Amino acid sequence: MSRSFFSRFGLGILVVTLACSSLVWGGIASPNYKVLNPISHGNLTIFPVVTSVTHDTSGFITLDEGIRSGEVVVTEAGRTGGLIRGPQRRIPVSSAQVNSLVLVNNSKRPLILLAGEIVTGGKQDRVVAKDRVIPAESDPVDLGVFCVEPGRWTETSVNFSTMKSQMAQPSVRSKAMVAQDQQQVWNSVGEANGAVVGAIGGSAGAAVGPPPSSYAKTFDDERVRKAIADQAAPIEQSYSSTIRQLRDQHAVGVVVAVGGRLIWADLFASTALLEKYWPKLVRSYAAEAITTQRAPKPVSVADAQQFLDRSEGNRQVIESEPGVYRQSETIAPNFKLFTLASLLPGTGFDLHISKIADANGYSPEIGKLQYR
């Protein structure tokens, strides 16, 4: 699926491609980001990241908060009749589409959407495909998504809710963000569902039936949730304690390694914003660890810092809704760097940064990214 897929979502969005040989964007290479000693359990290792500068994010709401309060509504395209604010304020969608949903933010605060958030209901469960900001009291917005439930196209509810236990794990989340291809998303969902069911059956010493096609249903199974909680709990508790201890040092994110391979980084504009997403994020990392069969290996703080600091790219793609947000993707041979910046009045700072290692993860060797 080409980048024109995204150009359909959100009025006034401009996509620009820049060619360059060395690129620093979004502040991720700033020396203000410091990687601390890791917290490990099994084959999952989390490195806390602190910074000297944070921002006030209290004026934003998350998707979980908005849907829980009823101020944010997500529904299938073609069901916007009751959501339109006025006769002249409509969006050009007519019927339900696999890769499109409609969102309305009725809150008086702008909404942060993160790639990897899963909404359940409608005709299929979907995963949000990219980070973005939705203004307060918005018109209906055409939202780019990918299906994570192949095989169903029957409506279970008019409006969507969120998957409360976790976000999509990195292997699924990356297919929506980087590959931007529905078949690859379905493939990653099938692999994750099969791997977790196999892992749970193996640990229980008995075979289990085939997994549901739905990512949300598979990972909301009681046995799967318990296995993920067992994997995540030591890290979640340790890092929650670390966040409290490091509040003055501004803990704002993590670098993630699975089986000795650095695979991901998530950074936020404030400790408070990290804390809102942390329970779902750590369970998504735990799900990746459970579904990845690699023996635990040590990863050094220096390796994690090097992964975080590297930002040179040869191409950059920018999507911008003027006065609302800018989302940039820096493309390097062996990683992708995504930066969501708020352009709303009184902001002008990066809300979320995610960095994704390509292929089999980051392997520090002579200061380079290598495939393993």
GINORSUL-V741255 format. One record per backbone hydrogen bond with DSSP energy under -1.0 kcal/mol. NH is the residue of the N-H (numbers start at 1). CO is the residue of the C=O. E is the energy in kcal/mol with one decimal. If there is no record, write none. Layout:
BEGIN
nh co e
NH CO E
NH CO E
END
This chain:
BEGIN
nh co e
5 2 -1.8
6 3 -1.2
7 3 -1.1
9 6 -1.8
13 10 -1.1
14 320 -1.8
16 318 -2.1
18 316 -2.8
20 314 -1.4
30 27 -1.8
33 30 -1.6
34 50 -2.9
36 48 -2.8
39 46 -2.7
41 44 -2.4
44 41 -1.9
45 257 -2.8
46 39 -2.9
47 255 -2.9
49 253 -2.3
50 34 -2.5
51 250 -1.5
55 269 -2.3
60 57 -1.8
61 110 -2.4
66 62 -2.5
67 63 -2.7
68 64 -2.3
69 65 -2.0
71 66 -1.1
72 66 -1.9
73 104 -2.3
75 102 -2.6
79 76 -1.6
83 80 -1.7
84 80 -1.1
89 86 -1.6
93 91 -2.0
100 97 -1.3
101 143 -1.9
102 75 -3.1
103 141 -2.4
104 73 -2.4
106 71 -3.4
111 134 -2.9
112 61 -2.7
113 132 -2.7
116 128 -2.2
117 114 -1.8
119 126 -2.2
120 161 -2.7
126 119 -2.6
127 146 -2.8
128 117 -2.9
129 144 -1.8
132 113 -2.0
134 111 -2.5
137 107 -2.3
138 105 -1.8
141 103 -3.0
143 101 -3.7
145 99 -1.0
146 127 -2.0
148 125 -2.3
152 149 -1.3
156 122 -2.5
160 74 -2.3
161 120 -2.4
163 118 -2.7
167 280 -1.3
168 116 -2.9
172 169 -1.3
173 169 -3.0
174 170 -2.7
176 172 -1.3
177 173 -2.1
178 174 -3.5
179 174 -1.1
180 175 -1.9
185 181 -2.0
186 182 -2.6
187 183 -2.7
188 184 -2.3
189 185 -2.3
190 186 -2.6
191 187 -2.4
192 188 -2.5
193 189 -3.0
194 190 -2.4
195 191 -2.5
196 192 -2.5
197 193 -2.0
198 194 -2.3
199 195 -2.4
200 196 -2.5
201 197 -2.5
202 198 -2.5
203 199 -2.2
204 200 -1.7
206 201 -1.9
215 148 -2.5
218 214 -2.2
219 215 -2.4
221 218 -1.1
225 221 -3.1
226 222 -2.0
227 223 -2.2
228 224 -2.7
229 225 -2.7
230 226 -2.7
231 227 -1.8
232 228 -2.9
233 229 -3.1
236 232 -3.6
237 233 -3.0
238 234 -1.9
239 235 -3.0
240 236 -2.5
241 237 -2.1
242 238 -2.1
243 239 -3.3
244 240 -1.9
245 241 -2.4
246 242 -2.7
252 49 -2.6
253 49 -1.3
254 266 -2.3
255 47 -1.9
256 264 -3.2
257 45 -2.7
258 261 -2.4
259 43 -3.2
261 258 -1.4
262 362 -1.1
263 256 -2.6
264 256 -1.4
265 355 -1.5
266 254 -2.1
267 353 -2.7
268 252 -2.2
269 351 -1.5
274 270 -1.9
275 271 -2.5
276 272 -1.3
277 273 -1.4
278 274 -2.0
281 277 -2.6
282 278 -2.9
283 279 -1.1
284 280 -1.5
285 281 -2.2
286 282 -2.2
287 283 -2.2
288 284 -1.7
289 285 -2.1
290 286 -2.4
291 287 -2.0
294 292 -1.5
304 300 -2.0
305 301 -2.7
306 302 -2.4
307 303 -2.3
308 304 -2.2
309 305 -2.5
310 306 -1.9
314 331 -2.3
315 331 -1.1
316 18 -1.9
317 329 -2.4
318 16 -2.5
319 327 -2.8
320 14 -1.4
321 325 -2.3
324 321 -2.6
325 321 -1.6
326 341 -2.3
327 319 -3.3
328 339 -2.5
329 317 -2.6
330 337 -3.1
331 315 -3.1
332 335 -2.3
336 356 -2.2
337 330 -2.3
338 354 -3.2
339 328 -2.4
340 352 -3.0
341 326 -3.0
342 349 -2.6
343 324 -2.4
347 344 -2.0
348 342 -1.0
351 340 -2.8
352 340 -1.4
353 267 -2.5
354 338 -2.4
355 265 -2.1
356 336 -2.9
357 263 -1.9
358 334 -2.4
361 358 -2.0
362 262 -3.0
368 365 -1.3
END
